[in-house]
Amino acid sequence: MAYDPGHAEQMSDALVGTSGITEKKMFGGLCFMLNGHMVCGVHKGGGMARIGKIREAEALEMEGIEPLSFTGRKMGGMVDVSEDVLGCDERLRQIVELALSYAKSLPPK
């Protein structure tokens, strides 16, 4: 498996109580979707969150959050979530809340 199932469980736990969340395997990892829009997910060595370009700078101020770049090219509006963040309930909830806020602002697919 390309991602750590424990990380997936931590991410899933941070989403408990949010209705409309589904899981989808993609990018060699597991993504969590809200109304068809990617919220966050896990990949080999950590996780990611789709927080939108407007709140990207805010997210990057958080310890353990970096720009997401799978191919060497930065993916705007997406951030990489370190394993340290995945292991800290408070910091993980913060980044997941930013991602949920963005996903909720989008029209359902």
TORMIPA-884799 format. One record per atom (N, C-alpha, C, O): atom name; chain; residue in one letter; z, x, y. Coordinates in pm, whole numbers, plus 50000, padded with zeros to 5 digits. Layout:
<rs>
CA:A:a:Z:X:Y
...
</rs>
This chain:
<rs>
N:A:m:50000:50084:49882
CA:A:m:50000:50000:50000
C:A:m:50000:50089:50124
O:A:m:50073:50188:50129
N:A:a:49922:50056:50222
CA:A:a:49904:50139:50340
C:A:a:50019:50127:50440
O:A:a:50030:50210:50530
N:A:y:50103:50027:50426
CA:A:y:50214:50009:50519
C:A:y:50343:49994:50439
O:A:y:50341:49964:50320
N:A:d:50454:50016:50505
CA:A:d:50585:50006:50443
C:A:d:50629:49859:50440
O:A:d:50640:49797:50545
N:A:p:50652:49803:50322
CA:A:p:50695:49663:50314
C:A:p:50827:49637:50387
O:A:p:50852:49526:50435
N:A:g:50910:49739:50395
CA:A:g:51036:49725:50470
C:A:g:51009:49704:50618
O:A:g:51078:49626:50684
N:A:h:50910:49775:50672
CA:A:h:50872:49756:50812
C:A:h:50818:49615:50834
O:A:h:50847:49551:50935
N:A:a:50739:49567:50737
CA:A:a:50685:49431:50748
C:A:a:50799:49329:50750
O:A:a:50793:49231:50824
N:A:e:50901:49352:50670
CA:A:e:51015:49261:50667
C:A:e:51091:49263:50801
O:A:e:51134:49159:50850
N:A:q:51107:49382:50858
CA:A:q:51175:49393:50988
C:A:q:51096:49318:51096
O:A:q:51155:49247:51178
N:A:m:50965:49333:51095
CA:A:m:50881:49265:51192
C:A:m:50889:49114:51171
O:A:m:50900:49037:51266
N:A:s:50882:49073:51046
CA:A:s:50891:48931:51012
C:A:s:51025:48873:51057
O:A:s:51030:48762:51110
N:A:d:51133:48948:51037
CA:A:d:51266:48902:51079
C:A:d:51273:48882:51230
O:A:d:51341:48791:51278
N:A:a:51202:48966:51305
CA:A:a:51202:48953:51451
C:A:a:51128:48828:51497
O:A:a:51144:48784:51611
N:A:l:51048:48770:51407
CA:A:l:50971:48650:51440
C:A:l:51033:48521:51387
O:A:l:50980:48412:51409
N:A:v:51146:48533:51318
CA:A:v:51212:48415:51260
C:A:v:51241:48314:51370
O:A:v:51290:48350:51478
N:A:g:51212:48190:51341
CA:A:g:51236:48083:51438
C:A:g:51116:48051:51525
O:A:g:51119:47955:51603
N:A:t:51012:48129:51514
CA:A:t:50891:48104:51591
C:A:t:50795:48024:51503
O:A:t:50747:48075:51401
N:A:s:50766:47902:51542
CA:A:s:50676:47820:51460
C:A:s:50532:47861:51485
O:A:s:50496:47907:51593
N:A:g:50450:47843:51383
CA:A:g:50308:47873:51395
C:A:g:50270:48014:51357
O:A:g:50154:48053:51372
N:A:i:50365:48094:51307
CA:A:i:50335:48232:51269
C:A:i:50274:48235:51129
O:A:i:50324:48172:51036
N:A:t:50164:48308:51117
CA:A:t:50102:48332:50987
C:A:t:50084:48481:50969
O:A:t:50087:48558:51065
N:A:e:50064:48522:50845
CA:A:e:50042:48663:50814
C:A:e:49897:48682:50769
O:A:e:49839:48596:50703
N:A:k:49840:48798:50805
CA:A:k:49703:48828:50765
C:A:k:49691:48979:50744
O:A:k:49729:49058:50830
N:A:k:49639:49017:50629
CA:A:k:49616:49159:50604
C:A:k:49490:49203:50679
O:A:k:49384:49143:50665
N:A:m:49505:49306:50759
CA:A:m:49392:49362:50833
C:A:m:49424:49503:50879
O:A:m:49542:49540:50890
N:A:f:49323:49581:50906
CA:A:f:49338:49720:50954
C:A:f:49421:49804:50858
O:A:f:49486:49900:50902
N:A:g:49422:49773:50730
CA:A:g:49502:49848:50633
C:A:g:49650:49818:50646
O:A:g:49733:49890:50591
N:A:g:49684:49714:50719
CA:A:g:49823:49677:50739
C:A:g:49841:49527:50728
O:A:g:49760:49457:50667
N:A:l:49946:49479:50788
CA:A:l:49977:49337:50787
C:A:l:49999:49293:50930
O:A:l:50080:49351:51002
N:A:c:49926:49189:50973
CA:A:c:49939:49136:51109
C:A:c:50006:49000:51106
O:A:c:49991:48923:51011
N:A:f:50078:48973:51210
CA:A:f:50142:48843:51230
C:A:f:50068:48773:51343
O:A:f:50049:48829:51451
N:A:m:50026:48652:51317
CA:A:m:49942:48576:51409
C:A:m:50016:48451:51457
O:A:m:50098:48394:51386
N:A:l:49985:48410:51579
CA:A:l:50036:48285:51635
C:A:l:49915:48204:51681
O:A:l:49841:48246:51769
N:A:n:49896:48088:51621
CA:A:n:49782:48002:51655
C:A:n:49650:48077:51649
O:A:n:49561:48053:51731
N:A:g:49637:48168:51553
CA:A:g:49513:48243:51535
C:A:g:49501:48370:51617
O:A:g:49401:48440:51606
N:A:h:49601:48400:51699
CA:A:h:49598:48520:51783
C:A:h:49696:48625:51729
O:A:h:49810:48592:51694
N:A:m:49652:48750:51724
CA:A:m:49739:48857:51679
C:A:m:49857:48874:51775
O:A:m:49841:48878:51897
N:A:v:49976:48883:51718
CA:A:v:50097:48908:51795
C:A:v:50140:49052:51774
O:A:v:50155:49129:51870
N:A:c:50160:49088:51648
CA:A:c:50209:49221:51614
C:A:c:50177:49249:51468
O:A:c:50124:49163:51398
N:A:g:50209:49367:51424
CA:A:g:50184:49400:51285
C:A:g:50240:49535:51249
O:A:g:50298:49606:51332
N:A:v:50221:49570:51122
CA:A:v:50267:49699:51072
C:A:v:50148:49773:51012
O:A:v:50054:49713:50960
N:A:h:50155:49904:51021
CA:A:h:50054:49993:50964
C:A:h:50125:50114:50910
O:A:h:50246:50127:50926
N:A:k:50053:50201:50847
CA:A:k:50113:50322:50792
C:A:k:50182:50401:50904
O:A:k:50118:50442:51000
N:A:g:50310:50420:50891
CA:A:g:50385:50500:50987
C:A:g:50442:50425:51105
O:A:g:50496:50488:51196
N:A:g:50434:50292:51108
CA:A:g:50492:50218:51219
C:A:g:50434:50080:51235
O:A:g:50402:50012:51138
N:A:g:50423:50040:51360
CA:A:g:50374:49906:51388
C:A:g:50292:49903:51515
O:A:g:50265:50006:51576
N:A:m:50254:49782:51553
CA:A:m:50174:49763:51674
C:A:m:50208:49626:51731
O:A:m:50257:49538:51661
N:A:a:50179:49610:51859
CA:A:a:50201:49481:51924
C:A:a:50090:49460:52027
O:A:a:50049:49552:52096
N:A:r:50045:49336:52034
CA:A:r:49944:49299:52134
C:A:r:50018:49233:52249
O:A:r:50057:49117:52240
N:A:i:50036:49307:52357
CA:A:i:50117:49258:52468
C:A:i:50033:49222:52590
O:A:i:50086:49169:52688
N:A:g:49904:49248:52585
CA:A:g:49817:49217:52698
C:A:g:49820:49327:52802
O:A:g:49918:49400:52815
N:A:k:49711:49340:52874
CA:A:k:49698:49448:52973
C:A:k:49795:49433:53090
O:A:k:49840:49532:53146
N:A:i:49828:49309:53126
CA:A:i:49914:49287:53242
C:A:i:50055:49344:53220
O:A:i:50116:49394:53315
N:A:r:50107:49338:53096
CA:A:r:50244:49385:53069
C:A:r:50247:49517:52994
O:A:r:50352:49561:52947
N:A:e:50130:49580:52983
CA:A:e:50121:49707:52910
C:A:e:50210:49815:52972
O:A:e:50281:49885:52899
N:A:a:50207:49830:53102
CA:A:a:50288:49933:53169
C:A:a:50436:49909:53143
O:A:a:50512:50004:53119
N:A:e:50478:49783:53147
CA:A:e:50618:49748:53119
C:A:e:50656:49790:52977
O:A:e:50762:49848:52955
N:A:a:50570:49761:52881
CA:A:a:50597:49796:52742
C:A:a:50604:49948:52724
O:A:a:50688:49998:52649
N:A:l:50515:50020:52790
CA:A:l:50510:50166:52774
C:A:l:50631:50236:52834
O:A:l:50655:50353:52805
N:A:e:50708:50167:52915
CA:A:e:50832:50224:52967
C:A:e:50942:50227:52862
O:A:e:51040:50299:52877
N:A:m:50927:50148:52756
CA:A:m:51027:50140:52650
C:A:m:51019:50263:52561
O:A:m:50910:50311:52529
N:A:e:51134:50314:52521
CA:A:e:51140:50428:52430
C:A:e:51081:50389:52295
O:A:e:51115:50285:52239
N:A:g:50992:50473:52243
CA:A:g:50933:50448:52112
C:A:g:50806:50365:52115
O:A:g:50751:50330:52010
N:A:i:50757:50333:52235
CA:A:i:50634:50257:52251
C:A:i:50530:50348:52315
O:A:i:50556:50410:52419
N:A:e:50412:50356:52253
CA:A:e:50304:50442:52301
C:A:e:50175:50360:52305
O:A:e:50167:50254:52243
N:A:p:50073:50409:52377
CA:A:p:49943:50341:52372
C:A:p:49890:50343:52228
O:A:p:49909:50441:52156
N:A:l:49825:50237:52186
CA:A:l:49768:50229:52052
C:A:l:49629:50291:52054
O:A:l:49547:50260:52139
N:A:s:49605:50380:51958
CA:A:s:49477:50449:51950
C:A:s:49450:50485:51804
O:A:s:49489:50592:51759
N:A:f:49384:50396:51731
CA:A:f:49352:50425:51591
C:A:f:49235:50522:51579
O:A:f:49232:50603:51487
N:A:t:49142:50517:51670
CA:A:t:49020:50596:51660
C:A:t:49014:50710:51762
O:A:t:48911:50775:51776
N:A:g:49124:50733:51834
CA:A:g:49123:50833:51939
C:A:g:49091:50772:52074
O:A:g:49098:50840:52177
N:A:r:49058:50645:52074
CA:A:r:49028:50573:52198
C:A:r:49136:50467:52219
O:A:r:49162:50386:52130
N:A:k:49197:50468:52335
CA:A:k:49305:50375:52367
C:A:k:49256:50230:52359
O:A:k:49147:50197:52407
N:A:m:49337:50145:52299
CA:A:m:49306:50003:52288
C:A:m:49390:49929:52393
O:A:m:49509:49908:52374
N:A:g:49328:49890:52503
CA:A:g:49398:49824:52612
C:A:g:49470:49697:52568
O:A:g:49416:49616:52493
N:A:g:49591:49682:52616
CA:A:g:49670:49563:52584
C:A:g:49741:49571:52451
O:A:g:49812:49477:52413
N:A:m:49724:49682:52380
CA:A:m:49787:49702:52249
C:A:m:49875:49825:52257
O:A:m:49839:49924:52321
N:A:v:49990:49820:52192
CA:A:v:50080:49935:52191
C:A:v:50122:49968:52048
O:A:v:50126:49882:51961
N:A:d:50151:50095:52028
CA:A:d:50201:50145:51900
C:A:d:50353:50138:51903
O:A:d:50416:50177:52002
N:A:v:50410:50090:51796
CA:A:v:50556:50073:51784
C:A:v:50606:50174:51682
O:A:v:50566:50170:51565
N:A:s:50694:50263:51725
CA:A:s:50742:50369:51636
C:A:s:50836:50312:51528
O:A:s:50888:50201:51539
N:A:e:50854:50392:51424
CA:A:e:50947:50354:51318
C:A:e:51089:50337:51372
O:A:e:51165:50254:51323
N:A:d:51125:50416:51474
CA:A:d:51258:50404:51536
C:A:d:51277:50266:51596
O:A:d:51385:50207:51585
N:A:v:51174:50213:51662
CA:A:v:51181:50080:51721
C:A:v:51192:49974:51610
O:A:v:51269:49879:51623
N:A:l:51115:49992:51503
CA:A:l:51121:49898:51392
C:A:l:51261:49893:51331
O:A:l:51303:49790:51277
N:A:g:51334:50003:51340
CA:A:g:51468:50010:51284
C:A:g:51578:49965:51379
O:A:g:51695:49966:51342
N:A:c:51542:49926:51500
CA:A:c:51640:49884:51600
C:A:c:51612:49739:51638
O:A:c:51516:49710:51709
N:A:d:51696:49648:51590
CA:A:d:51673:49505:51612
C:A:d:51652:49470:51759
O:A:d:51561:49393:51791
N:A:e:51733:49526:51847
CA:A:e:51724:49490:51989
C:A:e:51590:49534:52051
O:A:e:51525:49455:52119
N:A:r:51550:49658:52027
CA:A:r:51425:49708:52084
C:A:r:51304:49639:52021
O:A:r:51205:49612:52088
N:A:l:51313:49610:51890
CA:A:l:51204:49541:51823
C:A:l:51189:49400:51881
O:A:l:51077:49355:51905
N:A:r:51298:49330:51902
CA:A:r:51291:49196:51961
C:A:r:51229:49200:52100
O:A:r:51154:49109:52137
N:A:q:51260:49303:52177
CA:A:q:51204:49314:52312
C:A:q:51051:49322:52308
O:A:q:50984:49250:52382
N:A:i:50997:49407:52222
CA:A:i:50852:49423:52219
C:A:i:50787:49301:52155
O:A:i:50678:49261:52196
N:A:v:50852:49241:52056
CA:A:v:50797:49120:51994
C:A:v:50796:49006:52094
O:A:v:50702:48926:52095
N:A:e:50898:48995:52178
CA:A:e:50901:48890:52281
C:A:e:50786:48906:52379
O:A:e:50725:48808:52421
N:A:l:50756:49031:52418
CA:A:l:50640:49054:52506
C:A:l:50511:49010:52438
O:A:l:50426:48947:52500
N:A:a:50498:49043:52310
CA:A:a:50377:49007:52235
C:A:a:50367:48856:52217
O:A:a:50259:48799:52230
N:A:l:50478:48790:52187
CA:A:l:50478:48644:52173
C:A:l:50441:48577:52304
O:A:l:50365:48480:52306
N:A:s:50495:48628:52412
CA:A:s:50466:48573:52543
C:A:s:50315:48577:52572
O:A:s:50258:48481:52624
N:A:y:50253:48690:52537
CA:A:y:50109:48701:52558
C:A:y:50033:48605:52468
O:A:y:49943:48535:52515
N:A:a:50067:48601:52341
CA:A:a:49996:48513:52247
C:A:a:50010:48366:52287
O:A:a:49916:48288:52272
N:A:k:50126:48328:52337
CA:A:k:50149:48189:52379
C:A:k:50066:48152:52503
O:A:k:50041:48035:52529
N:A:s:50025:48253:52578
CA:A:s:49946:48227:52699
C:A:s:49799:48201:52668
O:A:s:49723:48159:52755
N:A:l:49758:48227:52544
CA:A:l:49619:48211:52503
C:A:l:49597:48073:52442
O:A:l:49688:48018:52379
N:A:p:49478:48016:52458
CA:A:p:49450:47885:52397
C:A:p:49443:47898:52246
O:A:p:49394:47999:52196
N:A:p:49491:47798:52171
CA:A:p:49483:47806:52025
C:A:p:49338:47820:51979
O:A:p:49246:47768:52043
N:A:k:49320:47890:51870
CA:A:k:49185:47907:51814
C:A:k:49154:47792:51723
O:A:k:49046:47787:51665
</rs>
